[in-house]
Amino acid sequence: MATLDKTLFSFEYPEFMASTCVTGWTYVPCPTWQNPGRMCRQDITAPCMKTRTSRFRVYAYVRYPDTLEEVVRSEIQRCHLIAAAVATNVVYTAATASSVVGPQATIAAAIGAIPGALEAYLQSFWNCLTSLNLSDVIKRQIEIDVRRETVRLTDWN
């Protein structure tokens, strides 16, 4: 099966985490019966802030059989791009309306817009496909969806 995906909305954002970090070390007394003046090394820990960068993405996804002719595949790709443009408008409008609040609100708004984007995408995609006069057997083999993912671009540092 061949797959296509088209990003509808994407942005990178920082994540923050409070943690404890080792900032140095020192010697502290740790006497034993055999060596009462013994000194041991001990790490000095302090609160610190760690950050990493992540990317949130909403994308339209199409999967269709590899056995289709090249002309049919190119038409499916064309319908996918047309429908993705319609769905992009839905997600982008919702996500940018709350961008003043911060990344969490933007992500929540984008996730909340996925059902509407999926509906717009499905309607546009199937309207485009029906103009091609494809058989119902081929149409049933085509899978489409609007999905989201978060990818960690950097590790905590």
C-alpha positions as CSV (number, residue, x, y, z in Angstrom):
1,M,0.0,0.0,0.0
2,A,1.2,3.5,-0.9
3,T,0.8,6.2,1.6
4,L,0.8,10.0,1.4
5,D,0.7,12.5,4.2
6,K,0.4,16.3,4.0
7,T,1.1,18.5,7.0
8,L,-1.9,20.7,7.8
9,F,-0.5,22.6,10.8
10,S,2.9,22.3,12.5
11,F,4.9,24.3,15.0
12,E,7.9,23.9,17.3
13,Y,7.7,24.8,20.9
14,P,9.9,24.6,24.1
15,E,9.0,22.3,27.0
16,F,10.2,23.0,30.5
17,M,10.8,20.7,33.4
18,A,12.0,21.5,37.0
19,S,14.6,19.0,38.2
20,T,17.6,18.7,40.4
21,C,21.1,18.9,38.9
22,V,24.5,18.2,40.1
23,T,26.3,21.5,40.3
24,G,29.6,20.3,41.8
25,W,31.0,18.2,44.6
26,T,32.7,18.5,47.9
27,Y,34.3,16.3,50.6
28,V,32.2,15.5,53.7
29,P,33.1,13.6,56.8
30,C,32.2,9.9,56.7
31,P,34.0,8.3,59.6
32,T,34.3,4.6,60.2
33,W,35.6,2.7,63.3
34,Q,38.9,2.0,61.5
35,N,39.3,5.5,60.0
36,P,37.6,8.2,62.1
37,G,39.0,11.1,59.9
38,R,37.8,9.6,56.6
39,M,36.4,12.1,54.0
40,C,34.0,11.0,51.2
41,R,33.1,12.8,48.0
42,Q,29.5,14.0,47.8
43,D,27.7,15.7,44.9
44,I,26.1,19.1,45.4
45,T,22.6,19.1,43.9
46,A,20.4,22.2,43.4
47,P,17.1,22.8,41.6
48,C,17.4,23.6,38.0
49,M,15.3,24.0,34.9
50,K,15.7,21.7,31.9
51,T,14.3,22.4,28.4
52,R,13.7,20.5,25.2
53,T,12.2,21.3,21.9
54,S,9.2,19.4,20.4
55,R,7.2,19.6,17.2
56,F,3.4,19.3,17.1
57,R,1.9,18.4,13.8
58,V,-1.6,17.8,12.4
59,Y,-1.5,15.9,9.0
60,A,-3.9,14.4,6.5
61,Y,-3.2,10.7,5.6
62,V,-4.1,8.7,2.5
63,R,-3.3,5.0,1.9
64,Y,-4.2,3.3,-1.4
65,P,-3.2,0.1,-3.2
66,D,0.1,0.0,-5.1
67,T,-1.5,-1.8,-8.0
68,L,-3.4,1.3,-9.2
69,E,-2.5,2.7,-12.6
70,E,-0.3,5.8,-12.6
71,V,-3.1,8.1,-13.9
72,V,-5.4,7.0,-11.0
73,R,-2.6,7.4,-8.4
74,S,-1.8,10.9,-9.7
75,E,-5.5,11.8,-9.4
76,I,-5.7,10.5,-5.9
77,Q,-2.7,12.6,-5.0
78,R,-4.3,15.6,-6.6
79,C,-7.5,15.0,-4.6
80,H,-5.5,14.6,-1.5
81,L,-3.7,18.0,-2.0
82,I,-7.0,19.7,-2.7
83,A,-8.7,18.2,0.4
84,A,-5.6,18.9,2.6
85,A,-5.8,22.6,1.6
86,V,-9.4,22.7,2.8
87,A,-8.6,21.0,6.1
88,T,-5.5,23.2,6.6
89,N,-7.8,26.2,6.7
90,V,-9.9,24.7,9.4
91,V,-7.0,23.7,11.7
92,Y,-5.0,26.9,11.1
93,T,-7.9,29.1,11.9
94,A,-8.6,27.4,15.2
95,A,-5.0,27.1,16.2
96,T,-4.0,30.7,15.5
97,A,-7.0,32.1,17.2
98,S,-5.6,31.0,20.6
99,S,-1.8,31.5,19.9
100,V,-1.7,34.5,22.3
101,V,-2.2,32.2,25.3
102,G,0.7,29.9,24.7
103,P,1.7,26.5,23.1
104,Q,-0.6,24.4,25.3
105,A,-3.6,26.4,24.2
106,T,-2.5,26.3,20.5
107,I,-2.1,22.5,20.7
108,A,-5.5,22.1,22.4
109,A,-7.2,24.3,19.8
110,A,-5.6,22.4,17.0
111,I,-6.6,19.0,18.5
112,G,-10.1,20.4,19.0
113,A,-10.3,21.3,15.3
114,I,-9.3,17.8,14.1
115,P,-12.9,16.5,13.8
116,G,-14.0,19.5,11.8
117,A,-10.9,19.3,9.6
118,L,-11.5,15.6,9.1
119,E,-15.1,16.3,8.0
120,A,-14.0,19.0,5.6
121,Y,-11.2,16.8,4.3
122,L,-13.5,13.8,3.8
123,Q,-16.1,15.8,2.0
124,S,-13.6,17.5,-0.3
125,F,-11.7,14.3,-1.0
126,W,-14.7,12.1,-1.8
127,N,-16.3,14.9,-3.9
128,C,-13.0,15.0,-5.9
129,L,-12.9,11.2,-6.2
130,T,-16.5,10.9,-7.4
131,S,-15.7,13.1,-10.3
132,L,-13.2,10.4,-11.4
133,N,-15.8,7.7,-11.7
134,L,-13.7,5.1,-9.8
135,S,-15.2,1.8,-9.0
136,D,-16.6,1.2,-5.5
137,V,-14.0,-1.6,-5.1
138,I,-11.2,0.8,-5.5
139,K,-12.9,3.5,-3.3
140,R,-13.3,0.9,-0.5
141,Q,-9.5,0.2,-0.6
142,I,-8.6,3.9,0.0
143,E,-8.0,4.8,3.7
144,I,-8.0,8.5,4.7
145,D,-7.7,10.2,8.1
146,V,-6.5,13.4,9.8
147,R,-4.1,12.6,12.6
148,R,-1.8,14.4,15.0
149,E,1.7,13.7,16.4
150,T,4.2,15.2,18.7
151,V,7.9,14.6,18.0
152,R,10.7,15.3,20.5
153,L,13.4,17.2,18.5
154,T,15.9,17.5,21.4
155,D,16.5,15.7,24.6
156,W,16.2,17.3,28.1
157,N,19.2,19.6,28.7
